[in-house]
Amino acid sequence: MTSRDIALEAALEAASKKRPLQDVLSRRLAESGLAPRDRALAEEIAFGALRRRLSLHIALGRIVSRPIAKMQPALAEALRQGAYQILFLDRIPARAAVSETVEVVKARLGRKPGGMANAVLRALSRLVKEKGVGPDDLVNPPTALASRGGLFTTLSERLLPDPATDEAGWLAGSYGYPKWLVERWIARHGRERAETILEWGNTPPPLTARISQSRFPEWPLSEADAARAFRGCRDFAPAEVPGTYRLVPEVAPAELPGLAEGLFTIQDETQVRPARILSPPPNSRVLDLCAGLGTKATHLAEMVGPEGSVVALERDGAKLVKARDAAARLGLENITFIKGDALSPPEEALGPFDFVLLDAPCSNLGALDRRPEVRFRAGLAAMATLTATEIELLAGAFSRVAPGGALVYSVCSFEPEEGSDLVRAALEGEDGFSLESESIVIPEAGARDGGYAARIIRASGGTP
């Protein structure tokens, strides 16, 4: 299969099964045997078309009368992926994007749908006026779709509202976000910061690695140790958070030798922060209430050392299997994995523990670059449901903390309803607990995801 075949198949599977595109595409690429360059193209097309879906629908809507979302799913997705290449990719000529997309449609759906795709995409390519237009040269914003790096693709027809009268509407259409989300970010962060957040969500995330503390106890790494750990990378450099590196691999990340050898773990640096904020000392006993794939549990296990212990609770059996595999890869034997729900944990997770981590299920609005589908699923009602669960989880976590102990509550969201507002509301009903510190990370393209973490301490004395 070609890059475009895999991009299409992965997008359709993710949509039909309501699974993250990242998970589906990673599996399909691992099975594909494609060369690294072709894998990168499949990722660019599949993720790009999903990130820019709303903008693509606006552009395609100038050509077709029937809404794209109401077309046969395979045809609609092929049109989006072809349109993404025409509008936003510089290295692929428009004629190549059209012809190769048409061939994919013909092979899957037949000649008639292929002919329709050919007509639509050729018409779209004729609408493109200029690519790579800088903001200072943008004389007609209603014709402009944001690409990357602050640049725009301009079309020969007006597509969007005038930003002078509808700033949020223009940003939403140009960057491809729901208007309500743009409005809240403008209100909370201002226009300039809101636009940098929109840019971040449309930019492929960097690859970041957390070094194995048990293999490399000294920081920073020596040049020799870093070179040994990151074999297969054409470039690597320390990231902002201590213990993390930003990598530029020459092969698929899963094929890096150091990963298989347990020398590091792939983890965004914002997601490294919660364990560092909890900072359990060696020999501690720690509870990870929502362990997921085990990236934070393994970090905690490295911090407490072989004489310490981590109890990792996770209700999803498939995630638990991967978490155990991660611990085995890193050579960690001080984690006890338990299948169970944090809202009604089994006896082994009741504690009390001196250190507790609650990385709660959340909106994932701080991981839009990796989870682009979230922008279409998130909403105020959905967020209200999530925050109700989050506050229930946090209330339960308080009871797992021993007197004198500490709890870190974290989410991969920078929305106050899931972060600072929620923590303060939860603390109002809890005697003996106080907020020691909190970290709010606003995402930045090419650097980090967004997130929130609060370190809450329990006073000494009393009965847990």
Buried (B, 14 or more C-beta within 10 A) or exposed (E): BBBBBBBBBBBBBBBEEEBBBBBBBBEBBEEBEBEEEBBBBBBBBBBBBBBBBBBBBBBBEBBBEEEBEEBEEBBBBBBBBBBBBBBBBEEBEBEEBBBBBBBBBBEBBEEEBBEBBBBBBBEBBEBBBEBEBEEEEBEBBBBBBBBBEBBBBBBEEEBBBEBEEBBBBBBBBBBBBBBEBBBBBBEEBEEEEBBBBBBBBBBBBBBBBBBBBBBBEEEEBEEEBBEBBBBBBEEBEBBBBEBBBBBEBEBBBEEBEBBEBBBBBBBBBBBBBBBBBBEBEEEBBBBBBBBBBBBBBBBBBBBBBEEBBBBBBBBBEEBBBBBBEBBEBBEBEBBEBBEBBBEEBEEEBEBBBBBBBBBBBBBBBBBBBBBBBBBEEBEEEEBEEBBEBBBBBBEBBBEBBBBEBBBBBBBBBBBBBBBBEBBEEBBEEBEBBEBEEBBBBBBBBBBBBBBBBBBBBBEEEEEB
